[in-house]
Amino acid sequence: MKPERRRSPRNKTSAQAELLLAGQQVPIRVPTSDISLYGCYIENMYTLPVGCRMKIKLWIAEKKLDIDGVVKTCDPVFGNGIQFLEMDDQARTELQKYLDAALADEE
């Protein structure tokens, strides 16, 4: 078994995300399938190249979190692994609360 690479485990929970790629003016709306405190996996038939930077608006429990991110992995025709680079403390707190509640629901 491969060792875990992530700083925190992903939760099998979904949320809507809006990605605004660097240099673009029109955002892309995509669902997430897994979310952690440091990243997410987006489902997208038209995958993005590794290294692509973006602004992310992640809707969590009716709140919109603003996050800077970068594509870390690409699974052609399936989706991308996104690493969260920067978010303010309030957004991080809201995301942690959401993930804690999702984990409690699984148990």
C-alpha positions as CSV (number, residue, x, y, z in Angstrom):
1,M,0.0,0.0,0.0
2,K,1.3,3.5,-0.9
3,P,1.9,5.9,2.0
4,E,-0.5,8.8,2.4
5,R,0.8,11.9,0.6
6,R,-1.8,14.3,1.9
7,R,-1.5,16.5,5.0
8,S,-5.0,15.7,6.0
9,P,-7.4,12.9,4.7
10,R,-10.0,13.7,2.1
11,N,-13.7,13.4,3.1
12,K,-16.0,11.8,0.6
13,T,-18.3,14.8,0.5
14,S,-19.3,17.0,-2.3
15,A,-19.7,20.7,-2.8
16,Q,-20.0,23.0,-5.8
17,A,-16.9,24.9,-6.8
18,E,-16.3,27.8,-9.3
19,L,-12.8,27.9,-10.7
20,L,-11.4,31.1,-12.3
21,L,-8.2,30.1,-14.1
22,A,-5.3,32.5,-14.2
23,G,-5.7,34.7,-17.3
24,Q,-9.3,33.8,-17.9
25,Q,-12.5,35.9,-17.3
26,V,-15.1,33.2,-17.3
27,P,-15.3,30.8,-14.4
28,I,-15.9,27.0,-14.7
29,R,-18.4,25.4,-12.4
30,V,-17.6,21.9,-11.2
31,P,-18.6,19.5,-8.4
32,T,-16.0,18.2,-5.9
33,S,-16.1,14.6,-4.9
34,D,-13.6,14.7,-2.1
35,I,-12.5,17.6,0.1
36,S,-9.8,18.1,2.7
37,L,-8.5,21.1,4.6
38,Y,-5.7,21.4,2.0
39,G,-7.3,20.4,-1.3
40,C,-10.1,18.7,-3.2
41,Y,-10.8,16.5,-6.2
42,I,-12.9,18.0,-8.9
43,E,-14.8,16.0,-11.4
44,N,-14.3,17.5,-14.9
45,M,-14.4,15.8,-18.3
46,Y,-12.2,18.5,-19.7
47,T,-9.3,18.2,-17.3
48,L,-6.9,21.0,-16.5
49,P,-3.1,20.8,-16.9
50,V,-0.9,20.2,-13.8
51,G,0.5,23.5,-12.5
52,C,-2.6,25.6,-13.6
53,R,-3.3,28.3,-11.0
54,M,-6.8,29.4,-10.1
55,K,-9.1,31.3,-7.8
56,I,-11.6,29.0,-6.2
57,K,-15.0,29.8,-4.8
58,L,-16.2,26.8,-2.8
59,W,-19.7,26.7,-1.5
60,I,-19.8,25.0,1.9
61,A,-23.0,24.9,3.9
62,E,-24.4,28.0,2.1
63,K,-21.2,29.9,2.6
64,K,-18.8,30.9,-0.2
65,L,-15.1,30.4,0.6
66,D,-12.5,32.2,-1.5
67,I,-9.3,30.1,-2.0
68,D,-6.3,30.2,-4.2
69,G,-5.3,26.9,-5.7
70,V,-3.2,24.9,-8.1
71,V,-3.8,21.7,-10.1
72,K,-1.5,19.0,-8.6
73,T,-2.8,15.9,-10.5
74,C,-4.7,15.1,-13.7
75,D,-6.8,12.0,-14.5
76,P,-7.7,12.6,-18.2
77,V,-11.5,12.6,-18.8
78,F,-12.2,12.2,-15.0
79,G,-10.9,15.1,-13.1
80,N,-8.1,16.9,-11.2
81,G,-6.6,17.0,-7.8
82,I,-6.4,20.6,-6.5
83,Q,-4.2,21.8,-3.8
84,F,-5.4,24.8,-1.7
85,L,-2.6,27.4,-1.5
86,E,-4.1,30.3,0.4
87,M,-7.3,31.1,2.2
88,D,-8.0,33.4,5.1
89,D,-8.4,32.2,8.6
90,Q,-12.2,32.5,8.6
91,A,-12.5,30.4,5.5
92,R,-10.2,27.8,7.0
93,T,-12.3,27.7,10.1
94,E,-15.5,27.3,8.1
95,L,-14.0,24.5,6.1
96,Q,-12.8,22.7,9.2
97,K,-16.2,22.9,10.8
98,Y,-17.8,21.5,7.6
99,L,-15.3,18.6,7.4
100,D,-15.8,17.8,11.1
101,A,-19.5,17.7,10.7
102,A,-19.2,15.5,7.5
103,L,-16.9,13.1,9.4
104,A,-19.4,12.9,12.4
105,D,-22.2,12.1,9.9
106,E,-20.1,9.1,8.6
107,E,-19.8,7.6,12.0
